[in-house]
Amino acid sequence: MNPAKGTSPSEPVAAEDPLPAVAPQLRALRRRASLTLESAARAAGLSPAHLSRLETGQRQPSLPMLLALARIYATTVSDLLGETVTERDAVVRGADMEPTRAGGWTYWQAGAAGRGMQALRVHVPYGAQGDIVRVHPGEEWLYVLQGRLRLRLGDTAHVLAPGDSAHFDSLTPHRIAAADRDGAELLFVHTLLQSPTAALCLGPNTTSSAASTTSTTSTTTSGEDS
């Protein structure tokens, strides 16, 4: 069959089932994150022209694009699609928690997705990520379950034992490390405050162009906490 009049075989034909909610949501969420078109496109690996077409409905985003933009805008794909969540489960069952491993750390979701806070149960192995100092928006609360944890806040070093907790502003330069060879287990709560989930101070120290569009900073220092 010949292509429809006015179209080119090399040009993608518009989808028959478009997603009209995506375009306005993409623009609204980018503005809510206080990102320019150029900075958001750079972080997502797109050209500004391509992102502009997504925001005006001239192009439909692929799933990888949606995932990338959701991370950059600190939201979910459901939010990008304009889906309304009528009810969230208040209870998270331990049997449903799937471990995620990154940079030597292991963590389990301990709270519902799409909330203003992210709750995690974390295993910190000895020596992993202990020399990384991070500064980013938000607040953090942690509670030690097992083992001992080294926590440096600014110029002050602390050793936390089981039952100890800490609650601090994430703009305070901080680093977390296990003090014992067997590692440490802790509960961890973080307020996202528009920070991509990739910028949490858990898991590997990911360096990408997205870092230039957020307030998150990660630096590496040498030596151990005293």
Secondary structure, DSSP 8 states (H G I E B T S, - for coil): ----TT--TTS----SS--TTHHHHHHHHHHHTT--HHHHHHHHT--HHHHHHHHTTSS---HHHHHHHHHHTTS-HHHHTT-------S---GGG---EEETTEEEEE-S-TTSSEEEEEEEE-BTSSTTEEEE-SSEEEEEEEES-EEEEETTEEEEE-TT-EEEEETTS-EEEEESSTT-EEEEEEEE-TT--GGGSSSS-----GGGGGSS-EEEE--S---
